Amino acid sequence: MECEFPTINAAEDEIREIFDEVETIAVIGLSPDPSKASHRVASYLKEVGYKIIPVYPKEDEILGEKVYRSLREIPDRVDMVDIFRKSAAVGAVVDACIKRGDVKVVWMQAGIVNNEAAALAKENGMKVVQSRCAMVDHRNLS
C-alpha cells in the first residue's frame, strides 16, 4: 500500500492563526492511557489553556473531562477537531464536522492523511492540517 502525502495542508501562518483563534478542541480517539500520543497531546493542549472534549468509545472521563461517544453528542461549540484515528476513518469525521456546522478546523495528527476528506472540509469552509502534531506545532510557535 502506498503512503499518501498531504496535497492540502495549512501553511505556517495559518497554523499560527488556528492556535490564536481556537478555544475548544474535540479530540477524536483520546485514549485514557497516558502513554498514548493522543493522551499526551490533549493533556498538553489542556495545560496551555484550550478546552478539551474527549471523544472515545468507552470511559466516562478522561483528563478530568466528560467523554462523548461521537461529535454529534457534544452540546458545546467545537472550534477544532483533532483526529487520532486511521486515515480511512477521517471521511466520516469530516462528514460529522459538516453536519455540526461549527467546526472551523480539522487537524489530522502526524501520519494521518486523507486528501479526499481534506478537500471536502476545505469546500465546507474549514481549515485543514494533515500529518502534523498539534502539540509540536504549538510548542514551536510559543
Summary of the structure (lengths in Angstrom):
residues: 142
radius of gyration: 13.8
end to end distance: 37.0
largest distance: 39.1
contacts: 453
relative contact order: 0.21
helix: 39%
strand: 18%
